[in-house]
Amino acid sequence: MRSELPQVRIFDVPFCKWGMEQTVAYLTEAVQKRDPHQIITANPIMIMEAVEKPAFLRIMQQADLVVPDGAGAVWASQKIGQPVAERVAGFDLLHELMQVGNDKGWSVFLLGAAPEIVMETERKLKEKYPNVRFAGVRDGYFKDEQDEAVIEQIQSAKPDLLFVARAAANQEPWIAKYKSRLAVPVMMGVGGSFDVIAGKLKRAPKPFQRLRLEWLYRLLQEPKRYKRMLVLPKFAVKVIREKENMKKQ
C-alpha cells in the first residue's frame, strides 16, 4: 500500500480508511497518470488467510490499495478505535469505476470465471456502460503454462481497468506476480462479481447488506461455502482478544 494513504492495520493487513468517493477519485487519477495499481478488496476470510500464510500477507502488504470489502473488516476497524469511513465493496467499486470509465471513454479487460459467465458479463456491462471500450475478454480456466499468452493478450490490449474474477487464493497472487509486466492502472480481483453481473448468483438484498449479513445470503445460495464461513467467528474472537495489541500498531 502507498505509504501516504490513511490506513489502519488489522492483523498487519493495511486497510485504507477512505470511503468510496475518495477511493474512486484516487483510482481515477491513477488511470489518468497510467500509474499501475493493484487493488485488493479484502474481507475477514482473506485476513485470516494472511494471518496463517506469510506469503499471502506479503501480497496484501505490497498491494497499492487494500479496501474493506467485508463488513467484518469495518467492524474490526471500529473495535480497535481506528474506523474506516465505510465499507468499500468490490462489486460496488467495480461499478463505480465502470461509470467513471463510461464518462471518460476508458477501456476494460475482463479476465476470469467460466467462458459463458465472462461473455455474459461483458454483454451486461456493455449494455450498462456503452461508452466503455472492451479491450479484451478471457475466461479464468487457464493453467500456469498459459500465463505468458494471457499476459501478452493484456499487454496488447493496454486497458485502463483489469478485473480478475478467480478464487481469492489465486487472483491476488496472480496479479501480484505479474503486475509490473501488466502495467494496467487499475488491476483488481473481483471474486464472484462476474457471477452476479451475469445473473448466475444474486447479490444480497439491501436489508441483508444493512444488517451485515451478505455472507449469510451468499451461503444460502452456495451451501458448499460453509467451511469457508467457519472462519468468520474465529476472526471475531481473534479481534476481540487482540484488539488492544492492534491499537498499538
Stockholm file with secondary structure:
# STOCKHOLM 1.0

chainA/1-249         MRSELPQVRIFDVPFCKWGMEQTVAYLTEAVQKRDPHQIITANPIMIMEAVEKPAFLRIMQQADLVVPDGAGAVWASQKIGQPVAERVAGFDLLHELMQVGNDKGWSVFLLGAAPEIVMETERKLKEKYPNVRFAGVRDGYFKDEQDEAVIEQIQSAKPDLLFVARAAANQEPWIAKYKSRLAVPVMMGVGGSFDVIAGKLKRAPKPFQRLRLEWLYRLLQEPKRYKRMLVLPKFAVKVIREKENMKKQ
#=GR chainA/1-249 SS CCTTSCEEEETTEEEECCCHHHHHHHHHHHHHHTCCEEEEEECHHHHHHHHHCHHHHHHHHHSSEEEECSHHHHHHHHHTTCCCSSCCCHHHHHHHHHHHHHHHTCEEEEEESCHHHHHHHHHHHHHHCTTSEEEEEECSCCCGGGHHHHHHHHHHHCCSEEEEESCHHHHHHHHHHHHHHHCCSEEEECTTHHHHHHTSSCCCCHHHHHTTCHHHHHHHHCGGGHHHHTHHHHHHHHHHHHHHHHHTC
#=GC SS_cons         CCTTSCEEEETTEEEECCCHHHHHHHHHHHHHHTCCEEEEEECHHHHHHHHHCHHHHHHHHHSSEEEECSHHHHHHHHHTTCCCSSCCCHHHHHHHHHHHHHHHTCEEEEEESCHHHHHHHHHHHHHHCTTSEEEEEECSCCCGGGHHHHHHHHHHHCCSEEEEESCHHHHHHHHHHHHHHHCCSEEEECTTHHHHHHTSSCCCCHHHHHTTCHHHHHHHHCGGGHHHHTHHHHHHHHHHHHHHHHHTC
//
